[in-house]
């Protein structure tokens, strides 16, 4: 065998002096083989470093692969990393392996990735939908019994299980916290426009908290940002208004990092911040960042257990599971100086 290629089934057979079919029987535990031959084959497999091509085998016999395909918008986002880890922990005992890919929030890239996972006959497909994606092309796979799970956001054009956070209620709670600390001019920085479910729900929660408190929804205080740099620019724009906000609500954790960076750069300690979704080292910031935390691990566990029940034959109607968020009060959501009743402009009155 050449040193620069991977060993094959035929190499193992030649090493032992048996047929490739005999080697296959040993590896798949399918058919009669003597104990001595089995021992020799397994020793040769270990010696040569042979790895069976499970994908090729499963396609040949018409069965599913022992993998889960997971498509997320951003592999670098800690939220999706925590979701993936919880999925892995939950399915490990079932002999399933998690494969991940990033759509970069692009519907065409998302579809290409899902098609690749489908081509290798994954046992379960999980997708955090991209903006503008249409999932109707998955109907035939869903109808044939493939568990398809949407994470973080419902899909479009396909009725299937979805595991989401309580986005609207969480955003409402975060903004209400700012209002309770005397803020009346509260800016919203997040992904806009709001075609995506999470963006729409969080903005709705922001608006409902203002309405509940009898505060006017000022459109000039709502500004779009997709990444950290955009959030920093948006923060600078809001604070440059004639009547600037005294507090900012960040629509996601990436935006929150941009807001905090801009406040630090401009040495602004007079602006309160609450973020939707926790960020790494939030407690180490000065002041520590108050957040509406999603339970990423519970989302991952719920997605995995839901998928496994489908694998085991559950054919009940598709369901949406909403995982509660939790307000973690630290320091950034309060008035930046001893408050009486109201934070107004850059001072507290």
DOLOLO-880599 format. One record per residue (C-alpha): residue in three letters; residue number from 1; x negated, y, z negated. Coordinates in steps of 0.001 Angstrom, whole numbers, plus 500000, padded with zeros to 6 digits. Last residue first. Layout:
<sites>
['ALA'; NUM; [X; Y; Z]]
...
</sites>
This chain:
<sites>
['UNK'; 349; [533380; 564574; 462198]]
['UNK'; 348; [530543; 562480; 463545]]
['UNK'; 347; [528302; 564037; 466128]]
['UNK'; 346; [527292; 563241; 469682]]
['UNK'; 345; [530807; 563663; 470986]]
['UNK'; 344; [533259; 562794; 468223]]
['UNK'; 343; [532964; 559867; 465833]]
['UNK'; 342; [536017; 559934; 463584]]
['UNK'; 341; [537058; 559197; 460043]]
['UNK'; 340; [534169; 559984; 457714]]
['UNK'; 339; [531037; 558418; 459078]]
['UNK'; 338; [527504; 558111; 457731]]
['UNK'; 337; [525375; 558139; 460891]]
['UNK'; 336; [525176; 555955; 464006]]
['UNK'; 335; [528907; 555154; 463918]]
['UNK'; 334; [529241; 551385; 463894]]
['UNK'; 333; [529082; 548860; 466718]]
['UNK'; 332; [525280; 548631; 466770]]
['UNK'; 331; [524847; 547213; 463290]]
['UNK'; 330; [525825; 543549; 463225]]
['UNK'; 329; [529375; 542300; 463540]]
['UNK'; 328; [529707; 538989; 465371]]
['UNK'; 327; [533155; 538917; 467005]]
['UNK'; 326; [534035; 535350; 467976]]
['UNK'; 325; [535403; 533968; 471239]]
['UNK'; 324; [538039; 531239; 471463]]
['UNK'; 323; [537812; 528428; 474070]]
['UNK'; 322; [540726; 528423; 476517]]
['UNK'; 321; [541469; 525037; 478090]]
['UNK'; 320; [543220; 525062; 481457]]
['UNK'; 319; [544976; 521874; 482499]]
['UNK'; 318; [545431; 519724; 485566]]
['UNK'; 317; [548390; 517330; 485275]]
['UNK'; 316; [547737; 513830; 483954]]
['UNK'; 315; [545621; 511342; 485913]]
['UNK'; 314; [543354; 510117; 483088]]
['UNK'; 313; [541452; 507140; 484525]]
['UNK'; 312; [538186; 506860; 482615]]
['UNK'; 311; [536478; 509283; 484996]]
['UNK'; 310; [539200; 511802; 484153]]
['UNK'; 309; [538565; 511322; 480438]]
['UNK'; 308; [534871; 511833; 481153]]
['UNK'; 307; [535570; 515145; 482904]]
['UNK'; 306; [537519; 516481; 479936]]
['UNK'; 305; [534743; 515377; 477577]]
['UNK'; 304; [532133; 517148; 479695]]
['UNK'; 303; [534078; 520384; 480123]]
['UNK'; 302; [534921; 520462; 476428]]
['UNK'; 301; [531293; 519929; 475460]]
['UNK'; 300; [530075; 522636; 477832]]
['UNK'; 299; [532699; 525158; 476704]]
['UNK'; 298; [531948; 524265; 473078]]
['UNK'; 297; [528248; 524906; 473674]]
['UNK'; 296; [528931; 528237; 475346]]
['UNK'; 295; [530996; 529504; 472418]]
['UNK'; 294; [531345; 533065; 473659]]
['UNK'; 293; [530164; 535786; 471344]]
['UNK'; 292; [531753; 539222; 471184]]
['UNK'; 291; [528671; 541136; 470154]]
['UNK'; 290; [527245; 543634; 467669]]
['UNK'; 289; [523576; 544295; 468468]]
['UNK'; 288; [521104; 544837; 465631]]
['UNK'; 287; [520186; 548506; 465347]]
['UNK'; 286; [517385; 548295; 466174]]
['UNK'; 285; [517170; 544983; 468026]]
['UNK'; 284; [515992; 541873; 466195]]
['UNK'; 283; [519514; 540544; 465621]]
['UNK'; 282; [520194; 540477; 469363]]
['UNK'; 281; [517055; 538353; 469842]]
['UNK'; 280; [518589; 536577; 472836]]
['UNK'; 279; [521923; 538066; 473927]]
['UNK'; 278; [525468; 537330; 472784]]
['UNK'; 277; [528462; 537637; 475043]]
['UNK'; 276; [530625; 540739; 475467]]
['UNK'; 275; [528563; 543576; 474094]]
['UNK'; 274; [529343; 546250; 471512]]
['UNK'; 273; [527315; 549454; 471490]]
['UNK'; 272; [527343; 552640; 469391]]
['UNK'; 271; [525651; 555772; 470699]]
['UNK'; 270; [523788; 558282; 468498]]
['UNK'; 269; [520398; 556594; 468548]]
['UNK'; 268; [519467; 557896; 471982]]
['UNK'; 267; [515698; 557728; 472415]]
['UNK'; 266; [516054; 557988; 476205]]
['UNK'; 265; [514078; 554796; 476733]]
['UNK'; 264; [515762; 553046; 473798]]
['UNK'; 263; [519240; 553959; 475037]]
['UNK'; 262; [518243; 552845; 478538]]
['UNK'; 261; [516956; 549475; 477317]]
['UNK'; 260; [520071; 548862; 475198]]
['UNK'; 259; [522341; 549547; 478164]]
['UNK'; 258; [520306; 547323; 480481]]
['UNK'; 257; [520330; 544469; 477976]]
['UNK'; 256; [524095; 544831; 477564]]
['UNK'; 255; [524602; 544529; 481322]]
['UNK'; 254; [522941; 541109; 481246]]
['UNK'; 253; [525054; 540080; 478254]]
['UNK'; 252; [528410; 540886; 479832]]
['UNK'; 251; [531079; 543617; 480050]]
['UNK'; 250; [529156; 546009; 477799]]
['UNK'; 249; [531331; 548282; 475634]]
['UNK'; 248; [529814; 551695; 475052]]
['UNK'; 247; [530291; 554170; 472221]]
['UNK'; 246; [530160; 557923; 471702]]
['UNK'; 245; [531284; 558543; 475254]]
['UNK'; 244; [530222; 561729; 477017]]
['UNK'; 243; [532281; 564914; 477372]]
['UNK'; 242; [530284; 566927; 479914]]
['UNK'; 241; [529031; 563619; 481315]]
['UNK'; 240; [525297; 562829; 481160]]
['UNK'; 239; [525831; 559957; 478727]]
['UNK'; 238; [527949; 558184; 481317]]
['UNK'; 237; [525371; 558602; 484089]]
['UNK'; 236; [522472; 557434; 481913]]
['UNK'; 235; [524454; 554355; 480914]]
['UNK'; 234; [525280; 553598; 484554]]
['UNK'; 233; [521585; 553823; 485468]]
['UNK'; 232; [520650; 551419; 482675]]
['UNK'; 231; [523471; 549091; 483685]]
['UNK'; 230; [522275; 549079; 487297]]
['UNK'; 229; [518769; 548240; 486146]]
['UNK'; 228; [520038; 545392; 483987]]
['UNK'; 227; [522269; 543861; 486652]]
['UNK'; 226; [525764; 544172; 488140]]
['UNK'; 225; [526876; 547605; 486967]]
['UNK'; 224; [530177; 549375; 487538]]
['UNK'; 223; [531486; 552374; 485585]]
['UNK'; 222; [534504; 553010; 483391]]
['UNK'; 221; [534305; 556253; 481388]]
['UNK'; 220; [535459; 558392; 484323]]
['UNK'; 219; [538625; 556281; 484439]]
['UNK'; 218; [539800; 557735; 481116]]
['UNK'; 217; [542313; 555346; 479550]]
['UNK'; 216; [543980; 557576; 476979]]
['UNK'; 215; [544021; 556398; 473368]]
['UNK'; 214; [547184; 555338; 471526]]
['UNK'; 213; [545335; 552668; 469529]]
['UNK'; 212; [547180; 549821; 471262]]
['UNK'; 211; [546508; 551478; 474600]]
['UNK'; 210; [542782; 551642; 473953]]
['UNK'; 209; [542712; 547981; 472910]]
['UNK'; 208; [544767; 547038; 475974]]
['UNK'; 207; [542350; 548821; 478303]]
['UNK'; 206; [539275; 547014; 477003]]
['UNK'; 205; [541107; 543671; 477115]]
['UNK'; 204; [542134; 544314; 480726]]
['UNK'; 203; [538508; 545093; 481574]]
['UNK'; 202; [537527; 541769; 480030]]
['UNK'; 201; [540214; 539847; 481927]]
['UNK'; 200; [539393; 541330; 485318]]
['UNK'; 199; [535658; 540752; 484940]]
['UNK'; 198; [536171; 537146; 483815]]
['UNK'; 197; [538621; 536377; 486630]]
['UNK'; 196; [536503; 537773; 489465]]
['UNK'; 195; [538315; 540226; 491734]]
['UNK'; 194; [537477; 543016; 489272]]
['UNK'; 193; [535523; 545560; 491236]]
['UNK'; 192; [533369; 545904; 489194]]
['UNK'; 191; [530813; 544157; 486988]]
['UNK'; 190; [530423; 545945; 483684]]
['UNK'; 189; [529983; 549173; 481747]]
['UNK'; 188; [532994; 550409; 479750]]
['UNK'; 187; [532791; 553710; 477901]]
['UNK'; 186; [534465; 554513; 474600]]
['UNK'; 185; [535481; 558071; 473693]]
['UNK'; 184; [537647; 557661; 470585]]
['UNK'; 183; [535208; 556033; 468192]]
['UNK'; 182; [536128; 556099; 464501]]
['UNK'; 181; [534829; 552771; 463260]]
['UNK'; 180; [538200; 551079; 463835]]
['UNK'; 179; [537994; 552194; 467460]]
['UNK'; 178; [534672; 550404; 467871]]
['UNK'; 177; [536113; 547222; 466375]]
['UNK'; 176; [539173; 547563; 468617]]
['UNK'; 175; [536768; 547560; 471583]]
['UNK'; 174; [535287; 544226; 470500]]
['UNK'; 173; [538659; 542675; 469637]]
['UNK'; 172; [540163; 543644; 472999]]
['UNK'; 171; [537115; 542229; 474788]]
['UNK'; 170; [537584; 538931; 472962]]
['UNK'; 169; [541331; 538770; 473591]]
['UNK'; 168; [540826; 539348; 477315]]
['UNK'; 167; [537941; 536916; 477698]]
['UNK'; 166; [539307; 534013; 475660]]
['UNK'; 165; [536673; 531745; 477200]]
['UNK'; 164; [537332; 529327; 480060]]
['UNK'; 163; [537443; 525583; 480803]]
['UNK'; 162; [539339; 524774; 483996]]
['UNK'; 161; [540833; 521452; 485101]]
['UNK'; 160; [542156; 521238; 488664]]
['UNK'; 159; [544562; 522923; 491042]]
['UNK'; 158; [542534; 524097; 494036]]
['UNK'; 157; [542840; 527201; 496201]]
['UNK'; 156; [540783; 529483; 493965]]
['UNK'; 155; [538723; 528380; 490974]]
['UNK'; 154; [539276; 529258; 487332]]
['UNK'; 153; [536390; 531003; 485557]]
['UNK'; 152; [533933; 530009; 482793]]
['UNK'; 151; [533721; 526460; 484139]]
['UNK'; 150; [535810; 524767; 486813]]
['UNK'; 149; [535931; 520971; 486606]]
['UNK'; 148; [536326; 518572; 489534]]
['UNK'; 147; [536790; 514894; 488625]]
['UNK'; 146; [536623; 512863; 491860]]
['UNK'; 145; [539774; 510746; 492127]]
['UNK'; 144; [540545; 510701; 495865]]
['UNK'; 143; [542856; 513692; 495458]]
['UNK'; 142; [539995; 515788; 494020]]
['UNK'; 141; [537806; 514889; 496983]]
['UNK'; 140; [540620; 515748; 499418]]
['UNK'; 139; [541287; 519054; 497668]]
['UNK'; 138; [537637; 520172; 497573]]
['UNK'; 137; [537899; 522259; 500760]]
['UNK'; 136; [540545; 524339; 498962]]
['UNK'; 135; [537811; 525831; 496789]]
['UNK'; 134; [537706; 529355; 498191]]
['UNK'; 133; [534903; 531568; 496827]]
['UNK'; 132; [535346; 535356; 496765]]
['UNK'; 131; [533203; 535946; 493680]]
['UNK'; 130; [531450; 532719; 492761]]
['UNK'; 129; [533059; 529898; 490802]]
['UNK'; 128; [531365; 528171; 487829]]
['UNK'; 127; [531491; 524667; 489308]]
['UNK'; 126; [531437; 521137; 487907]]
['UNK'; 125; [531512; 518011; 490080]]
['UNK'; 124; [531641; 514546; 488493]]
['UNK'; 123; [530463; 511108; 489657]]
['UNK'; 122; [528205; 512580; 492312]]
['UNK'; 121; [528485; 511000; 495748]]
['UNK'; 120; [525165; 512180; 497237]]
['UNK'; 119; [527020; 513997; 499960]]
['UNK'; 118; [529331; 515580; 497371]]
['UNK'; 117; [526357; 517162; 495618]]
['UNK'; 116; [525085; 518555; 498914]]
['UNK'; 115; [528554; 519837; 499792]]
['UNK'; 114; [528792; 521558; 496398]]
['UNK'; 113; [525484; 523285; 497072]]
['UNK'; 112; [526518; 524511; 500529]]
['UNK'; 111; [529839; 525757; 499126]]
['UNK'; 110; [528078; 527757; 496395]]
['UNK'; 109; [525663; 529237; 498916]]
['UNK'; 108; [528568; 530396; 501028]]
['UNK'; 107; [530417; 531779; 497985]]
['UNK'; 106; [527412; 533797; 496727]]
['UNK'; 105; [527207; 534313; 492956]]
['UNK'; 104; [523491; 533391; 493137]]
['UNK'; 103; [524873; 529882; 493838]]
['UNK'; 102; [522371; 528261; 491485]]
['UNK'; 101; [521911; 524489; 491306]]
['UNK'; 100; [522030; 521878; 488577]]
['UNK'; 99; [521838; 518081; 488359]]
['UNK'; 98; [522980; 516415; 485136]]
['UNK'; 97; [522310; 512700; 484576]]
['UNK'; 96; [524929; 510190; 483463]]
['UNK'; 95; [524222; 507059; 481421]]
['UNK'; 94; [527404; 507396; 479354]]
['UNK'; 93; [525374; 508147; 476217]]
['UNK'; 92; [523899; 511189; 477930]]
['UNK'; 91; [527288; 512689; 478802]]
['UNK'; 90; [527754; 514933; 475749]]
['UNK'; 89; [524169; 516085; 475307]]
['UNK'; 88; [523888; 516933; 479000]]
['UNK'; 87; [527114; 518962; 478959]]
['UNK'; 86; [525941; 520836; 475863]]
['UNK'; 85; [522630; 521681; 477539]]
['UNK'; 84; [524414; 522898; 480659]]
['UNK'; 83; [526648; 525277; 478700]]
['UNK'; 82; [523646; 526645; 476779]]
['UNK'; 81; [521770; 527314; 480030]]
['UNK'; 80; [524904; 528901; 481476]]
['UNK'; 79; [524994; 531423; 478637]]
['UNK'; 78; [521230; 532015; 478737]]
['UNK'; 77; [521513; 533415; 482294]]
['UNK'; 76; [518412; 532411; 484249]]
['UNK'; 75; [520166; 529658; 486203]]
['UNK'; 74; [522553; 532252; 487652]]
['UNK'; 73; [525875; 531679; 489414]]
['UNK'; 72; [526346; 528078; 488262]]
['UNK'; 71; [526820; 524834; 490215]]
['UNK'; 70; [526771; 521557; 488248]]
['UNK'; 69; [526638; 518146; 489962]]
['UNK'; 68; [526975; 515241; 487569]]
['UNK'; 67; [524985; 512104; 488285]]
['UNK'; 66; [525292; 508321; 488190]]
['UNK'; 65; [526095; 508157; 491907]]
['UNK'; 64; [529525; 506980; 492990]]
['UNK'; 63; [530135; 503617; 494669]]
['UNK'; 62; [530321; 502630; 498343]]
['UNK'; 61; [527810; 499792; 498178]]
['UNK'; 60; [525375; 501446; 500557]]
['UNK'; 59; [526043; 504962; 499248]]
['UNK'; 58; [525360; 503757; 495723]]
['UNK'; 57; [522146; 502040; 496729]]
['UNK'; 56; [520827; 505034; 498650]]
['UNK'; 55; [521529; 507352; 495721]]
['UNK'; 54; [520001; 504940; 493239]]
['UNK'; 53; [516686; 504820; 495076]]
['UNK'; 52; [514868; 502466; 492694]]
['UNK'; 51; [511622; 503819; 491191]]
['UNK'; 50; [508473; 501677; 491637]]
['UNK'; 49; [505501; 502556; 489429]]
['UNK'; 48; [503397; 499779; 490965]]
['UNK'; 47; [502571; 498079; 487651]]
['UNK'; 46; [506032; 498661; 486139]]
['UNK'; 45; [507827; 497262; 489172]]
['UNK'; 44; [505319; 494378; 489339]]
['UNK'; 43; [506022; 493473; 485700]]
['UNK'; 42; [509760; 493631; 486348]]
['UNK'; 41; [509396; 491307; 489313]]
['UNK'; 40; [507231; 488800; 487418]]
['UNK'; 39; [509646; 488655; 484462]]
['UNK'; 38; [512640; 488161; 486760]]
['UNK'; 37; [510782; 485392; 488586]]
['UNK'; 36; [510040; 483631; 485293]]
['UNK'; 35; [513641; 483945; 484050]]
['UNK'; 34; [514970; 482446; 487247]]
['UNK'; 33; [517236; 484546; 489444]]
['UNK'; 32; [520972; 484088; 490003]]
['UNK'; 31; [522945; 487091; 491314]]
['UNK'; 30; [523338; 490778; 490510]]
['UNK'; 29; [521297; 492212; 487667]]
['UNK'; 28; [520733; 495246; 489914]]
['UNK'; 27; [516967; 495262; 489494]]
['UNK'; 26; [516643; 491475; 489503]]
['UNK'; 25; [518997; 490951; 492436]]
['UNK'; 24; [517210; 493669; 494421]]
['UNK'; 23; [513859; 491940; 493870]]
['UNK'; 22; [515382; 488694; 495142]]
['UNK'; 21; [516756; 490465; 498206]]
['UNK'; 20; [513320; 491923; 498926]]
['UNK'; 19; [512046; 488336; 499202]]
['UNK'; 18; [509443; 486870; 496878]]
['UNK'; 17; [505638; 486920; 496764]]
['UNK'; 16; [505341; 489081; 493643]]
['UNK'; 15; [503332; 491899; 495219]]
['UNK'; 14; [505111; 491488; 498552]]
['UNK'; 13; [508536; 491875; 496911]]
['UNK'; 12; [507362; 494958; 494996]]
['UNK'; 11; [506021; 496514; 498180]]
['UNK'; 10; [509282; 495705; 500006]]
['UNK'; 9; [511256; 497563; 497330]]
['UNK'; 8; [509098; 500585; 498051]]
['UNK'; 7; [506085; 502259; 496418]]
['UNK'; 6; [505781; 506027; 496957]]
['UNK'; 5; [503173; 507176; 499415]]
['UNK'; 4; [499659; 508650; 499166]]
['UNK'; 3; [497764; 505603; 497907]]
['UNK'; 2; [498668; 503458; 500902]]
['UNK'; 1; [500000; 500000; 500000]]
</sites>
